[in-house]
Amino acid sequence: MEPDRHYDSRTASILLITASLILMANGILNMYRFSMQFGVGVGAIAESYYHNISIAPALMPAANLISTTYQTIMESALASAIAFIMFVMAFMLFLKGPTNYETYLKRYVPLHLVLTLIYLVIIMIMSFAFSSAIDSFALYMSYLAIAICIVIDIYLEYSARRPTEASRFGRGISINPLTPYSNLVKLREMLFGNLSGEVGIVDKHFNSAAMANLHRLLPAESGRITSLRILTSEEMLDSKFSGNYQDLKSELKNIGIDLELRIMSKEDSLSQHERFIFDSNVSYKIPPLSIINKKSEHIVKMSTRDAKTRFDYLCRSAIKLENYSQKQGRSEVE
């Protein structure tokens, strides 16, 4: 999911949380009001039986609606439970990170919309049966909260289905596996040549071969790229990886590029299938760098904000290669 969608949806989830709390409060308020009316009705009937007298006219409506009032209390309890589920769903939506947000959204929207409509039906039944007993302000607030839920659910559904920013870009870069050398030249000119400043790469298959291709693809202009931060998985660390990395790091430092490589956590490595490269202005979805010039692929742009957000999210639990190597060394000694 593009980060614009993610941030907009998080804002929407705050509104959903607020609306759910209003609906929950309304359900509890209705339970209180109808429980009072139910108690009055039961008390009037019990007193009339005990003293063998007629029920006072003022208490007659409450006594006549005992069974209906009891059903309405149960409906209010059901509405409160539905509102609580809606609140939990909206809160989980708010907490979801960008890597698994879209998957949850596809399950969330239909269920939340159904629960909202069920709540609406319950409120309408109660308001028609007990229009005089329901607080008008609370009722209007409930209808407003329901309208907010429906509008936001429709927006989230549209947001999940509308074309991504990547699909609105140009035709991208086509890789022909029959021309691996020409592909490297094309990629250096059309992709890596557009990068500058701080560059990030997420490629869980980044190995020694990927390192060699990266060296070939970096633009020749000194000072264009100032730093390279790469995320990979520990499965890619062969016996020569650390040595190759240190050699490349030293060479790049001599031309003003700071190289940093981090190892993603096992959980993130398993869930992060998408590979991409980005700077502050542009980003691209890419195949594994180890075979970037040999795999038939169509490289397209993607949301730079999305790329940076995912990269920062993955970095939180990633370990620098130097720290990882020290940790492995201590483990072997132990």
Summary of the structure (lengths in Angstrom):
residues: 334
radius of gyration: 30.7
end to end distance: 43.4
largest distance: 103.8
contacts: 1046
relative contact order: 0.12
helix: 65%
strand: 11%
